[in-house]
Amino acid sequence: DPALHFVESPALAPPEVQIDLAAQQQHEAELHQAASQPLPDDDDDTFE
């Protein structure tokens, strides 16, 4: 289309993110607790 022309658009800054420190600490505690749980070891029979 010969009538089509592109124009510049301003670069927009990303939105500011509000971080709830209490929720972040709770999530980190849950992640640590989940990582410390033992994994079941009952799948070895299927490969023998």
PDB file of N, CA, C and O in Angstrom:
ATOM      1  N   ASP A   1       0.860  -1.181   0.000  1.00  0.00           N
ATOM      2  CA  ASP A   1       0.000   0.000   0.000  1.00  0.00           C
ATOM      3  C   ASP A   1       0.902   1.238   0.000  1.00  0.00           C
ATOM      4  O   ASP A   1       1.622   1.461   0.973  1.00  0.00           O
ATOM      5  N   PRO A   2       0.884   2.027  -1.034  1.00  0.00           N
ATOM      6  CA  PRO A   2       1.766   3.201  -1.097  1.00  0.00           C
ATOM      7  C   PRO A   2       1.395   4.295  -0.101  1.00  0.00           C
ATOM      8  O   PRO A   2       2.234   5.139   0.214  1.00  0.00           O
ATOM      9  N   ALA A   3       0.174   4.303   0.399  1.00  0.00           N
ATOM     10  CA  ALA A   3      -0.236   5.341   1.345  1.00  0.00           C
ATOM     11  C   ALA A   3       0.132   4.978   2.783  1.00  0.00           C
ATOM     12  O   ALA A   3      -0.044   5.785   3.695  1.00  0.00           O
ATOM     13  N   LEU A   4       0.638   3.773   2.980  1.00  0.00           N
ATOM     14  CA  LEU A   4       0.976   3.319   4.328  1.00  0.00           C
ATOM     15  C   LEU A   4       2.327   3.884   4.750  1.00  0.00           C
ATOM     16  O   LEU A   4       3.306   3.791   4.011  1.00  0.00           O
ATOM     17  N   HIS A   5       2.371   4.468   5.937  1.00  0.00           N
ATOM     18  CA  HIS A   5       3.641   4.944   6.474  1.00  0.00           C
ATOM     19  C   HIS A   5       3.687   4.666   7.972  1.00  0.00           C
ATOM     20  O   HIS A   5       2.668   4.715   8.661  1.00  0.00           O
ATOM     21  N   PHE A   6       4.878   4.376   8.454  1.00  0.00           N
ATOM     22  CA  PHE A   6       5.076   4.041   9.856  1.00  0.00           C
ATOM     23  C   PHE A   6       5.510   5.277  10.623  1.00  0.00           C
ATOM     24  O   PHE A   6       6.256   6.113  10.113  1.00  0.00           O
ATOM     25  N   VAL A   7       5.037   5.381  11.846  1.00  0.00           N
ATOM     26  CA  VAL A   7       5.431   6.490  12.710  1.00  0.00           C
ATOM     27  C   VAL A   7       6.053   5.912  13.971  1.00  0.00           C
ATOM     28  O   VAL A   7       5.759   4.780  14.354  1.00  0.00           O
ATOM     29  N   GLU A   8       6.908   6.687  14.611  1.00  0.00           N
ATOM     30  CA  GLU A   8       7.542   6.239  15.845  1.00  0.00           C
ATOM     31  C   GLU A   8       6.540   6.260  16.989  1.00  0.00           C
ATOM     32  O   GLU A   8       5.643   7.102  17.038  1.00  0.00           O
ATOM     33  N   SER A   9       6.710   5.328  17.895  1.00  0.00           N
ATOM     34  CA  SER A   9       5.904   5.347  19.111  1.00  0.00           C
ATOM     35  C   SER A   9       6.868   5.399  20.289  1.00  0.00           C
ATOM     36  O   SER A   9       7.959   4.831  20.224  1.00  0.00           O
ATOM     37  N   PRO A  10       6.480   6.065  21.347  1.00  0.00           N
ATOM     38  CA  PRO A  10       7.392   6.187  22.495  1.00  0.00           C
ATOM     39  C   PRO A  10       7.564   4.838  23.193  1.00  0.00           C
ATOM     40  O   PRO A  10       6.639   4.027  23.244  1.00  0.00           O
ATOM     41  N   ALA A  11       8.749   4.619  23.722  1.00  0.00           N
ATOM     42  CA  ALA A  11       9.008   3.410  24.505  1.00  0.00           C
ATOM     43  C   ALA A  11       8.394   3.602  25.887  1.00  0.00           C
ATOM     44  O   ALA A  11       8.726   4.548  26.603  1.00  0.00           O
ATOM     45  N   LEU A  12       7.511   2.708  26.245  1.00  0.00           N
ATOM     46  CA  LEU A  12       6.822   2.816  27.528  1.00  0.00           C
ATOM     47  C   LEU A  12       7.601   2.067  28.600  1.00  0.00           C
ATOM     48  O   LEU A  12       8.124   0.979  28.359  1.00  0.00           O
ATOM     49  N   ALA A  13       7.671   2.658  29.771  1.00  0.00           N
ATOM     50  CA  ALA A  13       8.343   2.016  30.903  1.00  0.00           C
ATOM     51  C   ALA A  13       7.442   0.918  31.450  1.00  0.00           C
ATOM     52  O   ALA A  13       6.220   1.065  31.442  1.00  0.00           O
ATOM     53  N   PRO A  14       8.020  -0.174  31.924  1.00  0.00           N
ATOM     54  CA  PRO A  14       7.192  -1.226  32.522  1.00  0.00           C
ATOM     55  C   PRO A  14       6.540  -0.716  33.803  1.00  0.00           C
ATOM     56  O   PRO A  14       7.073   0.179  34.458  1.00  0.00           O
ATOM     57  N   PRO A  15       5.400  -1.276  34.159  1.00  0.00           N
ATOM     58  CA  PRO A  15       4.715  -0.812  35.373  1.00  0.00           C
ATOM     59  C   PRO A  15       5.522  -1.132  36.625  1.00  0.00           C
ATOM     60  O   PRO A  15       6.266  -2.112  36.662  1.00  0.00           O
ATOM     61  N   GLU A  16       5.372  -0.311  37.631  1.00  0.00           N
ATOM     62  CA  GLU A  16       6.027  -0.550  38.915  1.00  0.00           C
ATOM     63  C   GLU A  16       5.350  -1.739  39.595  1.00  0.00           C
ATOM     64  O   GLU A  16       4.125  -1.856  39.585  1.00  0.00           O
ATOM     65  N   VAL A  17       6.146  -2.603  40.175  1.00  0.00           N
ATOM     66  CA  VAL A  17       5.626  -3.799  40.831  1.00  0.00           C
ATOM     67  C   VAL A  17       5.718  -3.604  42.336  1.00  0.00           C
ATOM     68  O   VAL A  17       6.769  -3.239  42.862  1.00  0.00           O
ATOM     69  N   GLN A  18       4.620  -3.848  43.014  1.00  0.00           N
ATOM     70  CA  GLN A  18       4.595  -3.776  44.471  1.00  0.00           C
ATOM     71  C   GLN A  18       4.803  -5.186  45.020  1.00  0.00           C
ATOM     72  O   GLN A  18       4.028  -6.092  44.715  1.00  0.00           O
ATOM     73  N   ILE A  19       5.838  -5.372  45.820  1.00  0.00           N
ATOM     74  CA  ILE A  19       6.158  -6.684  46.381  1.00  0.00           C
ATOM     75  C   ILE A  19       5.776  -6.697  47.855  1.00  0.00           C
ATOM     76  O   ILE A  19       6.240  -5.867  48.637  1.00  0.00           O
ATOM     77  N   ASP A  20       4.934  -7.640  48.218  1.00  0.00           N
ATOM     78  CA  ASP A  20       4.535  -7.816  49.612  1.00  0.00           C
ATOM     79  C   ASP A  20       5.595  -8.686  50.282  1.00  0.00           C
ATOM     80  O   ASP A  20       5.692  -9.880  49.998  1.00  0.00           O
ATOM     81  N   LEU A  21       6.388  -8.086  51.171  1.00  0.00           N
ATOM     82  CA  LEU A  21       7.498  -8.817  51.784  1.00  0.00           C
ATOM     83  C   LEU A  21       7.016  -9.978  52.648  1.00  0.00           C
ATOM     84  O   LEU A  21       7.676 -11.016  52.704  1.00  0.00           O
ATOM     85  N   ALA A  22       5.886  -9.821  53.316  1.00  0.00           N
ATOM     86  CA  ALA A  22       5.370 -10.906  54.156  1.00  0.00           C
ATOM     87  C   ALA A  22       4.971 -12.097  53.288  1.00  0.00           C
ATOM     88  O   ALA A  22       5.258 -13.243  53.636  1.00  0.00           O
ATOM     89  N   ALA A  23       4.315 -11.833  52.168  1.00  0.00           N
ATOM     90  CA  ALA A  23       3.922 -12.920  51.269  1.00  0.00           C
ATOM     91  C   ALA A  23       5.152 -13.571  50.651  1.00  0.00           C
ATOM     92  O   ALA A  23       5.181 -14.789  50.471  1.00  0.00           O
ATOM     93  N   GLN A  24       6.170 -12.775  50.325  1.00  0.00           N
ATOM     94  CA  GLN A  24       7.397 -13.327  49.759  1.00  0.00           C
ATOM     95  C   GLN A  24       8.087 -14.238  50.769  1.00  0.00           C
ATOM     96  O   GLN A  24       8.569 -15.310  50.403  1.00  0.00           O
ATOM     97  N   GLN A  25       8.140 -13.829  52.024  1.00  0.00           N
ATOM     98  CA  GLN A  25       8.759 -14.664  53.050  1.00  0.00           C
ATOM     99  C   GLN A  25       7.974 -15.957  53.252  1.00  0.00           C
ATOM    100  O   GLN A  25       8.564 -17.017  53.461  1.00  0.00           O
ATOM    101  N   GLN A  26       6.632 -15.872  53.190  1.00  0.00           N
ATOM    102  CA  GLN A  26       5.815 -17.073  53.337  1.00  0.00           C
ATOM    103  C   GLN A  26       6.057 -18.027  52.167  1.00  0.00           C
ATOM    104  O   GLN A  26       6.163 -19.237  52.366  1.00  0.00           O
ATOM    105  N   HIS A  27       6.146 -17.489  50.951  1.00  0.00           N
ATOM    106  CA  HIS A  27       6.397 -18.335  49.784  1.00  0.00           C
ATOM    107  C   HIS A  27       7.774 -18.990  49.861  1.00  0.00           C
ATOM    108  O   HIS A  27       7.929 -20.158  49.506  1.00  0.00           O
ATOM    109  N   GLU A  28       8.771 -18.237  50.325  1.00  0.00           N
ATOM    110  CA  GLU A  28      10.107 -18.813  50.466  1.00  0.00           C
ATOM    111  C   GLU A  28      10.128 -19.905  51.527  1.00  0.00           C
ATOM    112  O   GLU A  28      10.820 -20.910  51.364  1.00  0.00           O
ATOM    113  N   ALA A  29       9.374 -19.721  52.619  1.00  0.00           N
ATOM    114  CA  ALA A  29       9.302 -20.742  53.664  1.00  0.00           C
ATOM    115  C   ALA A  29       8.613 -21.996  53.134  1.00  0.00           C
ATOM    116  O   ALA A  29       9.049 -23.109  53.427  1.00  0.00           O
ATOM    117  N   GLU A  30       7.539 -21.828  52.355  1.00  0.00           N
ATOM    118  CA  GLU A  30       6.849 -22.973  51.772  1.00  0.00           C
ATOM    119  C   GLU A  30       7.750 -23.698  50.773  1.00  0.00           C
ATOM    120  O   GLU A  30       7.742 -24.927  50.706  1.00  0.00           O
ATOM    121  N   LEU A  31       8.524 -22.941  50.001  1.00  0.00           N
ATOM    122  CA  LEU A  31       9.442 -23.550  49.043  1.00  0.00           C
ATOM    123  C   LEU A  31      10.528 -24.346  49.761  1.00  0.00           C
ATOM    124  O   LEU A  31      10.876 -25.448  49.337  1.00  0.00           O
ATOM    125  N   HIS A  32      11.061 -23.789  50.845  1.00  0.00           N
ATOM    126  CA  HIS A  32      12.082 -24.494  51.619  1.00  0.00           C
ATOM    127  C   HIS A  32      11.503 -25.760  52.245  1.00  0.00           C
ATOM    128  O   HIS A  32      12.151 -26.806  52.263  1.00  0.00           O
ATOM    129  N   GLN A  33      10.271 -25.654  52.760  1.00  0.00           N
ATOM    130  CA  GLN A  33       9.626 -26.814  53.366  1.00  0.00           C
ATOM    131  C   GLN A  33       9.373 -27.894  52.311  1.00  0.00           C
ATOM    132  O   GLN A  33       9.572 -29.079  52.582  1.00  0.00           O
ATOM    133  N   ALA A  34       8.941 -27.501  51.127  1.00  0.00           N
ATOM    134  CA  ALA A  34       8.686 -28.477  50.068  1.00  0.00           C
ATOM    135  C   ALA A  34       9.984 -29.118  49.594  1.00  0.00           C
ATOM    136  O   ALA A  34      10.008 -30.307  49.278  1.00  0.00           O
ATOM    137  N   ALA A  35      11.062 -28.343  49.541  1.00  0.00           N
ATOM    138  CA  ALA A  35      12.338 -28.883  49.077  1.00  0.00           C
ATOM    139  C   ALA A  35      12.927 -29.863  50.080  1.00  0.00           C
ATOM    140  O   ALA A  35      13.718 -30.728  49.703  1.00  0.00           O
ATOM    141  N   SER A  36      12.558 -29.744  51.349  1.00  0.00           N
ATOM    142  CA  SER A  36      13.123 -30.632  52.364  1.00  0.00           C
ATOM    143  C   SER A  36      12.320 -31.919  52.536  1.00  0.00           C
ATOM    144  O   SER A  36      12.712 -32.786  53.318  1.00  0.00           O
ATOM    145  N   GLN A  37      11.208 -32.058  51.822  1.00  0.00           N
ATOM    146  CA  GLN A  37      10.402 -33.272  51.928  1.00  0.00           C
ATOM    147  C   GLN A  37      11.082 -34.410  51.173  1.00  0.00           C
ATOM    148  O   GLN A  37      11.587 -34.207  50.069  1.00  0.00           O
ATOM    149  N   PRO A  38      11.097 -35.602  51.761  1.00  0.00           N
ATOM    150  CA  PRO A  38      11.712 -36.741  51.054  1.00  0.00           C
ATOM    151  C   PRO A  38      10.831 -37.189  49.888  1.00  0.00           C
ATOM    152  O   PRO A  38       9.603 -37.149  49.965  1.00  0.00           O
ATOM    153  N   LEU A  39      11.475 -37.610  48.823  1.00  0.00           N
ATOM    154  CA  LEU A  39      10.743 -38.115  47.669  1.00  0.00           C
ATOM    155  C   LEU A  39      10.500 -39.605  47.839  1.00  0.00           C
ATOM    156  O   LEU A  39      11.359 -40.309  48.371  1.00  0.00           O
ATOM    157  N   PRO A  40       9.352 -40.100  47.400  1.00  0.00           N
ATOM    158  CA  PRO A  40       9.100 -41.541  47.502  1.00  0.00           C
ATOM    159  C   PRO A  40      10.052 -42.308  46.586  1.00  0.00           C
ATOM    160  O   PRO A  40      10.377 -41.857  45.487  1.00  0.00           O
ATOM    161  N   ASP A  41      10.488 -43.467  47.056  1.00  0.00           N
ATOM    162  CA  ASP A  41      11.447 -44.266  46.298  1.00  0.00           C
ATOM    163  C   ASP A  41      10.829 -45.621  45.961  1.00  0.00           C
ATOM    164  O   ASP A  41      11.399 -46.666  46.274  1.00  0.00           O
ATOM    165  N   ASP A  42       9.666 -45.597  45.323  1.00  0.00           N
ATOM    166  CA  ASP A  42       8.989 -46.852  45.020  1.00  0.00           C
ATOM    167  C   ASP A  42       8.841 -47.083  43.516  1.00  0.00           C
ATOM    168  O   ASP A  42       8.038 -47.921  43.108  1.00  0.00           O
ATOM    169  N   ASP A  43       9.584 -46.371  42.693  1.00  0.00           N
ATOM    170  CA  ASP A  43       9.479 -46.530  41.245  1.00  0.00           C
ATOM    171  C   ASP A  43      10.531 -47.465  40.666  1.00  0.00           C
ATOM    172  O   ASP A  43      10.511 -47.735  39.465  1.00  0.00           O
ATOM    173  N   ASP A  44      11.439 -47.960  41.479  1.00  0.00           N
ATOM    174  CA  ASP A  44      12.533 -48.776  40.963  1.00  0.00           C
ATOM    175  C   ASP A  44      12.056 -50.114  40.395  1.00  0.00           C
ATOM    176  O   ASP A  44      12.714 -50.676  39.518  1.00  0.00           O
ATOM    177  N   ASP A  45      10.939 -50.627  40.872  1.00  0.00           N
ATOM    178  CA  ASP A  45      10.465 -51.935  40.429  1.00  0.00           C
ATOM    179  C   ASP A  45      10.033 -51.932  38.966  1.00  0.00           C
ATOM    180  O   ASP A  45      10.055 -52.981  38.322  1.00  0.00           O
ATOM    181  N   THR A  46       9.646 -50.796  38.435  1.00  0.00           N
ATOM    182  CA  THR A  46       9.155 -50.757  37.055  1.00  0.00           C
ATOM    183  C   THR A  46      10.276 -50.853  36.035  1.00  0.00           C
ATOM    184  O   THR A  46      10.009 -51.144  34.869  1.00  0.00           O
ATOM    185  N   PHE A  47      11.527 -50.616  36.435  1.00  0.00           N
ATOM    186  CA  PHE A  47      12.643 -50.634  35.496  1.00  0.00           C
ATOM    187  C   PHE A  47      13.457 -51.926  35.545  1.00  0.00           C
ATOM    188  O   PHE A  47      14.412 -52.076  34.783  1.00  0.00           O
ATOM    189  N   GLU A  48      13.103 -52.843  36.408  1.00  0.00           N
ATOM    190  CA  GLU A  48      13.875 -54.089  36.520  1.00  0.00           C
ATOM    191  C   GLU A  48      13.240 -55.195  35.722  1.00  0.00           C
ATOM    192  O   GLU A  48      13.753 -56.314  35.701  1.00  0.00           O
TER     193      GLU A  48
END
